[in-house]
Amino acid sequence: MKKKIFINSEIWSLTIGGAFQRANVYKQNVLEKDKKEFKSKLKGYIDDTFISSYKQGNVCDAIHIENIESIQKYTANFDKLLTNGQFNFGVSQKLLNLYLKYLWCLDIILEPPHFPVDRIVQQKLKSKPIKAWTKIETSKEYMSIINFAKTKINPNDKIYTSLAIIELNLFSRRND
C-alpha cells in the first residue's frame, strides 16, 4: 500500500509541474500552505470524481470534455488563490490529460481518450495554427487540435493507432 501511495504522490507531483508550468496559475503572495491545500483538494476531486470511469474505459469525447470543464469550474472555488479566479480550459485539460497519461502508462487505467495538448505535440503533428496550451479558453479550440490529430490515426501504422499512442510516440521521439 505504501508503494501505491508513494507512486501516486510522485505522479501527482509530475502532473502539477507539467500543468502549472508557464501557466502562472497563482496570484502573487499566495502562501505555500494554501497552495498545498488547494493541490490536495484538487487531486482528491479528480481521483474521487473521474478516475473510476477511466478505469472502465468508457469515456467518449463529450464526457471527457465535460470532465475537463468540471475541473475548470471546481477551481473557481479557489478564486482567491488563482490568477484568473479559476483555471482556463487549457490548464484544466493539461492537468487531467497528463494525469491520465501517467495512470495509463502504469496500467492503472485503460487508454485515455485524448492526450495532453501542448505546443510541442501540435508542432510534431504539423497542426496549424499552433495555439499555446496555456491560452486555450474553450473546448472548441481544444477539440480543433484533437480532431486534427484524429486525422493522423491509422490502425495499420504502429505509431498512429490512437490519440494516446500518437502522443506517446511523439513524446518519446522528442526526448531522443
LOBA-677482 format. One line per 8 residues: number of its first residue (from 0); for each residue z, x, y of C-alpha. Coordinates in Angstrom, 3 decimals. Example, Ala and Ser with C-alpha at 12.3 -4.5 7.8 and 13.67 -1.06 7.14 Angstrom:
<torzas>
0) 7.800:12.300:-4.500 ~ 7.140:13.670:-1.060
</torzas>
This chain:
<torzas>
0) 0.000:0.000:0.000 ~ 0.797:2.829:2.417 ~ -2.676:4.297:1.853 ~ -4.308:0.993:2.832 ~ -2.153:0.723:5.938 ~ -2.979:4.302:6.868 ~ -6.741:3.967:6.400 ~ -6.819:0.650:8.251
8) -4.953:2.246:11.149 ~ -7.468:5.097:11.216 ~ -10.415:2.684:11.091 ~ -8.936:0.674:13.910 ~ -8.428:3.825:15.982 ~ -12.094:4.799:15.490 ~ -13.189:1.248:16.295 ~ -11.225:1.128:19.535
16) -12.503:4.570:20.510 ~ -16.102:3.539:19.896 ~ -15.862:0.134:21.530 ~ -13.887:1.204:24.584 ~ -15.736:4.442:25.365 ~ -17.774:4.227:28.552 ~ -16.754:0.581:28.958 ~ -13.908:1.030:31.450
24) -12.023:-1.893:29.892 ~ -8.622:-1.436:31.562 ~ -7.636:-1.959:35.172 ~ -6.082:1.008:36.937 ~ -2.398:1.694:36.355 ~ -2.092:-0.302:33.120 ~ 0.896:1.036:31.203 ~ 0.333:2.654:27.798
32) 2.815:0.257:26.194 ~ 0.759:-2.696:27.479 ~ -2.454:-1.145:26.142 ~ -0.800:-0.570:22.769 ~ 0.459:-4.155:22.597 ~ -2.975:-5.502:23.573 ~ -4.739:-3.440:20.905 ~ -2.225:-4.539:18.275
40) -2.687:-8.227:19.129 ~ -6.473:-7.844:19.245 ~ -6.526:-6.216:15.810 ~ -4.276:-8.948:14.413 ~ -6.520:-11.620:15.889 ~ -9.670:-10.100:14.395 ~ -8.117:-9.460:10.972 ~ -6.462:-12.877:10.743
48) -9.359:-14.915:12.139 ~ -12.560:-13.354:10.844 ~ -12.309:-10.777:8.086 ~ -11.892:-13.178:5.153 ~ -15.265:-14.811:5.919 ~ -16.962:-11.391:5.985 ~ -15.369:-10.555:2.625 ~ -17.154:-13.598:1.212
56) -20.419:-12.501:2.840 ~ -21.458:-15.909:4.089 ~ -21.663:-15.207:7.828 ~ -25.005:-16.179:9.382 ~ -26.277:-15.109:12.816 ~ -24.922:-18.227:14.545 ~ -21.405:-17.821:13.115 ~ -21.426:-14.098:13.869
64) -22.336:-14.847:17.499 ~ -19.538:-17.437:17.652 ~ -17.122:-14.807:16.331 ~ -18.172:-12.294:18.987 ~ -17.811:-14.955:21.695 ~ -14.410:-15.912:20.301 ~ -13.220:-12.321:20.659 ~ -14.554:-12.295:24.199
72) -12.651:-15.497:25.018 ~ -9.491:-14.228:23.316 ~ -9.437:-11.158:25.550 ~ -9.260:-13.445:28.606 ~ -5.608:-13.963:27.605 ~ -5.083:-10.385:28.787 ~ -6.840:-10.706:32.141 ~ -4.046:-8.817:33.935
80) -4.894:-5.717:31.892 ~ -8.681:-5.858:31.727 ~ -11.093:-4.687:34.406 ~ -13.246:-7.820:34.404 ~ -10.497:-10.182:33.238 ~ -11.944:-10.094:29.702 ~ -14.425:-8.155:27.598 ~ -18.099:-8.800:28.167
88) -20.345:-9.682:25.231 ~ -21.442:-6.066:24.717 ~ -17.927:-4.697:24.307 ~ -16.969:-7.628:22.061 ~ -19.984:-7.104:19.776 ~ -19.390:-3.374:19.593 ~ -15.756:-3.937:18.637 ~ -16.461:-6.454:15.881
96) -19.646:-4.842:14.552 ~ -18.168:-1.353:14.424 ~ -15.039:-2.579:12.635 ~ -17.184:-4.487:10.136 ~ -19.351:-1.414:9.561 ~ -16.310:0.683:8.661 ~ -14.925:-2.023:6.361 ~ -18.317:-2.392:4.665
104) -18.683:1.361:4.144 ~ -15.281:1.309:2.411 ~ -16.338:-1.670:0.222 ~ -13.660:-3.903:1.776 ~ -16.199:-6.490:2.915 ~ -19.749:-7.366:1.951 ~ -22.632:-6.161:4.100 ~ -22.226:-7.385:7.686
112) -24.997:-9.463:9.285 ~ -25.557:-7.115:12.257 ~ -24.881:-3.558:13.357 ~ -23.077:-2.109:16.379 ~ -25.659:-2.276:19.153 ~ -25.733:0.807:21.330 ~ -28.279:2.798:23.313 ~ -28.978:5.315:20.561
120) -29.888:2.743:17.916 ~ -32.150:0.983:20.437 ~ -33.899:4.282:21.172 ~ -34.298:5.078:17.470 ~ -35.772:1.600:16.867 ~ -38.050:2.030:19.920 ~ -36.707:-1.195:21.397 ~ -37.782:-1.972:24.968
128) -36.240:-2.360:27.431 ~ -33.181:-0.401:26.402 ~ -30.017:-2.152:27.546 ~ -26.706:-0.312:27.865 ~ -24.357:-1.991:25.388 ~ -21.573:-1.926:27.995 ~ -23.802:-4.103:30.214 ~ -24.793:-6.762:27.655
136) -23.477:-10.013:29.119 ~ -24.968:-12.689:26.879 ~ -25.733:-13.443:23.255 ~ -29.375:-13.870:24.292 ~ -29.615:-10.240:25.458 ~ -27.877:-9.082:22.288 ~ -29.994:-11.208:19.951 ~ -33.201:-9.894:21.516
144) -32.170:-6.445:20.257 ~ -31.103:-7.784:16.844 ~ -34.309:-9.824:16.484 ~ -36.406:-6.773:17.354 ~ -34.540:-4.775:14.703 ~ -35.240:-7.548:12.173 ~ -38.960:-6.893:12.603 ~ -38.332:-3.453:11.064
152) -36.850:-4.855:7.838 ~ -38.959:-4.056:4.792 ~ -37.399:-4.737:1.370 ~ -39.779:-2.183:-0.196 ~ -38.537:0.654:2.028 ~ -35.092:2.087:1.140 ~ -34.365:2.904:4.781 ~ -35.213:-0.528:6.222
160) -33.897:-3.098:3.706 ~ -31.426:-4.830:6.072 ~ -29.995:-4.516:9.572 ~ -26.843:-2.767:8.382 ~ -28.810:-0.327:6.219 ~ -31.265:0.412:9.050 ~ -28.469:1.332:11.444 ~ -26.585:3.330:8.818
168) -29.722:5.379:8.111 ~ -30.473:5.856:11.801 ~ -26.869:6.884:12.440 ~ -26.935:9.391:9.576 ~ -30.117:10.938:10.881 ~ -28.778:11.408:14.409 ~ -25.848:13.395:13.002 ~ -28.018:15.824:11.025
</torzas>
